[in-house]
Amino acid sequence: ATSSSHKKCDHLGPAAGKMRVISILVVVLSSLVVLSFGEEAAGSIADPVDKSGESAETETTGPQPSDQESGGESKVAPDTSAKESTTNGSDTANGSGEAQIESSDEAANPEEVVPEGGKAKKETPDDNVSNEATNEAPIQTGPFIDLLGDSLLSLKMIDEKQAQIHTHYTNEALSGKKVVGLYFSADWCGPCRQFTPDLVNFYNKMNSRRGKENEFEIVWVSRCRDFDSFGQYFTHMNWLALPPQEAMGQRGQLLSEKYKVKGIPSLVLLDEVGNVITTDARNKIPMDKAGIGFPWRNPLVTIYTLVVPKSLRLMLKTHTNQVWEQILGKIKGAMNIKARA
């Protein structure tokens, strides 16, 4: 009996040692992730936001000639003109034949895209879906709901003279995506118009890789100045977009501040739980057009994503964000007390 018990202990010893090593590795990697969240949260303290909700750094108020011709980045346009919408077509593409969005009472929720010389086709629910079903929106939760809201848009060209915009629930549209890019750009920005075709090719290439089909999605955060321009520029893309009233409004401004977007075009890559992979994808794509290193993760983060399940990573992210919100709240409170004193 004694010898058999010794054999059992010898058998369990190496297994227990392996479990201890894995536990230590998970703790170390979790600490690294918490530190990275700490750097991101600390950065938000360094960039104060004034009472109007706009960035403390001033931005250009309109497209400059240098923005249209230069090959660099353009300053981000402010969102003050998001509510403006022209009806005479003076702000639309001048005779270029591009699609333009109709200016009407429905501009706040665009459903039509009208190419010049063509007819708009309005989106209607499927005949098989009851009106009650279409009115009952599902309750959505998760990191991308907090970031992007409940719905995203896609555009489909019906023919050369007709296009249609469709609305999708955010969680359904991003289901199964391993990498989500936030693309900040505008039609008035020359560098954006140069980079967008390259990004379309890269997007198609990454989503056609064997074993990784359709794992990459992009959400366009428009910095256009009106809804017509949004519709025109959207026809050059084959990914998703924030609704224009969101992108050109407060949500788009908050996203720009969160990811410190100082110029456009800018491409931020997030993982499946909303953690930042890189904020410099716009410069990485020209250097790696084949996407060999895509999505250009830090090696330690790669190990962390392989070892720690998605559910646990999401739980850690939520807990870490709550802790940092409490810390930031206390710091801001202390700063306000000192300022009053």
N, C-alpha and C positions, 0 to 999 in steps of 0.2 A: 504494500500500500504506500509506503514511504517513497519508494522508487518511482511509482506511477505519478505521485503528486509532484515530484521533482521534475519529471518529464513535462508535465502540463505547465508548470511555471516557466520552464525553459522555452516552451513553445510560445507562450504569451509575451515573454520579455521583448523580443525584437519587434513584435507588432505594436506593443505599447510605446516603444521608442519611436517608431515611425509616426504614430499619432501625435506624440509630443512635438516632433520636428514640424509636422504639418500645422499644428496649432500655433507654434511660434512664428512660422512663416506667415500665416493669415494675420496674426496680430501685428507683425512688422509692416506688412503691406497696407493694412487698415490704417496704421499710424501715418504712413506716407500719404494716403489719400486724404486723411483728416488735415495733415499739414498743407496739402495743396489747396483744400477748401479754405484753410485759414488765410493763405496768401490772397486768394480771390476776394474773401470778405474784407481783409485788411485794405485791399486796394480800393474798395468802395468808400472807405473812410477818407482816403487821400483825395478823392474827387467829390467835393461837396456839391450839392444841388440846391439851387436857390428856391425861394418860396413859390415861384411860378412853375416849378417842375421841370425847367429846362436846364441843360448843362451849364456849369459856370463858365465854360469856355464858349466864346462867341463863334458863330458860324456864318458863312456867306449867305446872302439873302437871295441870290439869283444866279443863274448860269452865266459864267464869264467866258469871253472868247478863248481864254487860255484853257478853260475846262474842256472846250469842244475839240481843241486841236492837240493838246499835249497827250503824251503817252503815259503819264503818271496817274496819280489819284486825284480825284476832285473832292472838294470839301462837301460834307454832307449838307443837303438842303434842309432848312427848318421845316416844320410841319404846319406853319401858320396858314398856308394856302390850301390845306387839305379840304376845307369846306367850300372852296371856290370851284365852280363848274361852269364852263362857257357853253352857250347854246348856239353860237353862230359859227363854230368850227374854227375860229381864228387861232386857237392854241393847238390844233391838231396837226398831223403831219401834212406838209404842204405838197400835195399832189404826188406823194410817194406811193400811193396805192395801198398803204398799210391799213389794217383794220382800226377803226376808231369806235370808242364806246359812246352810246347815245347819251346826251345830256337831257335828262327829264326828271320827273318827280321820283323816279325809281333809282336815281343816281346813288343814293345812300346804300342801296343793295343791288348792285348791277347784275342783271341777268341777260343782257343783250350786248352783243358786239356787232357793229355794223361796218363792214368794209365799204370803202367808197364805191358807189355804183351798185351795191348789193342790198339785200334785204336782211333784216335781223330775224333770227329765229329764237323765240323765247322758250326758255326751259320750262317744261311742265312735268308734274309727277306722272309716273307710269300709270296707265289705266288700271292695272291690277292692284295698285296700292290705294287703300281707302284714304279719305281725307283725314280721318281720325288718326291713322298711322303716321301720316306725314306731319301732323301737328304735334305729336308726342315725341319730343326729342329725348334721347337716352341721357341719363345722368353720367357724366364723364368725369373721371378723376385721373390724376397722374401728373408727372413733371411737365409734359408737353401741353397739357391743358392750362397749367399755370403760366407757361411761357407764351403760348400762341392763341389761347382761347378755344372755343368749342368747335369752330368750323374753319375749313380751308377751301380754297378754290382751285379748280383746274380748268383749262381751256382746250376745247377740241375744235379743230377746223373741219367743218362739214364739207365744204368745197372751197374753191378759190375765192368765192365771194361771200361766204357765210361761215361764221364761227359761233360757238356756244360755250358759255361759262356754266360749270356745274359746281354745286356745293357738296362738300363731304364732311362728315364728322371727323374731328382731328385724330382721335384714337384709332378709328378704322383706317384712315388714310395712312397713318404711320405704323400700323401693325406689321410686325416682322422686319422692320427696318433696323439695321445694325448701326448705320451712320446717318445722321440727319444734318444737312447743311443749311445755315441761314445765310441767304445771299442778299446783301444790301447793295442796291444799284438803282439807277434812274435813267430815263430816256434822254435827258438833257446832258448827261455826262459822257463825254467822248471816250475816255478810257473804259467805261462800262460797255459801250457799244462795241468796242474792240474785243473785250474779254468775254462777253456773253457767248459768241459762237464757239470759242475755245472751250468754255465750260459745258456747253451743250454736247460737244464731241466727247469730252472727258466723262460726263455723266452717262452717256450711252455706252461708252467703253467699259466703265466700272460695273454697270448693271448687266452686261453681257458676259461677264467672266464665268467660266464653268464652276459650278458649285456655289457661286455667290450671286446668282441672278437676283436682280431687283432688291438688293439689300441696302442700296444707297438712295436716299431721297433728299431733295432740296426744297426749301420753302423760301420763296422770294419775298423779301421785306421791301416793298416799293418805297422809294424816296421821290417818286414823281410828284408833280405839283397839282395835278387834277386827274379826274377819273378818265377823261378821254385819253390822256397820255398813258395811263395805266393799261387801258385796253389795247392800245397800239403796241406797246412794248411787250405785253404778255404774249402776243402772237409769235414772238421770236423764241419762246421757251416751251419746254415740254415737261415741266415739273409743276409743283404746287405753289400757291401764293397765299399770303394773308389777304383777307378782304381789304380793299383800298382804304376804307374808312378806319380800319384798325392800323394798317401799315403807315398811313400818312397822319395818323393821330397819336394819341398818348401811348398806345402799346408799342408802336414803332419807335417812338422816342425813348421809351424805357429800355427796349432791347438794345438800342444803340448805346445807351449809357451803361447798361449792364456789361456788354462785351467791349466797351471802350472803342467804339467805331469812330475814328477821327476823319476818315476819308473813304470814298467809294471809288471803285468796287471793293467790297470786303466780303470774305467768305469765312464763316465760323463753323467748325465741325463739332457736333455733339454725339455722344454715344447713345445707346438705347435707353438709358435712364436719365439723359439730359446733362451728364457731366461733360465739361469742355475737353475735347481732344486737342484742338489747335484753333487759334484765332487768326492764323496766318496762312490759311489754305490758298488764298488768292495768289501768293507768291510761290507756294510750293508746287502748284500745278504746272507752271511753265518750266520748272526745273525737273519735273518728274511726269512728263506727259503720258508715259506708259502706265503710271500708277503703280509702280513696283513697290513703293513704300507706303502706299495709301492704306489707312488714313493718317499715317505719320504719327502713330502713338509713341509715347515714351515707353522704353522697354520695361520699366518697372510696372507701369500701368497695364501693359499687355499681360504680364504675369498675373497681376491682380485680377483682371477680367477673366482669365482662364481658371484661376483657382477659386474665386469667390462667385457663387451663383448670382444670377440677375436679381432674384428676390432679396437676397441679403445685401447686395450693393444698393438697391433702391431704399431699403430700410436704413442703411448707414447714411445715405445721402439725406434722407428726410430728417433723421435725428441730428446730423451735423448741422443742417441748415437751421433747425430750431435752436440749437445751442448758440450758433453764431448770431442769430436774430436777437436772442436774449442779451448776449455780450454787447452787440452793437447798440441795442437800446439803452443799456446801462451807461455805455461810453458817451453816447449822444446826450443822455440825461445829465451826466456829470459835466459835459462841456457847456450845456445850457445854463446850469447852475453857476458855473464859473463866469460865464458871460454876463449874467445878471448881477453877479457880485461885483 
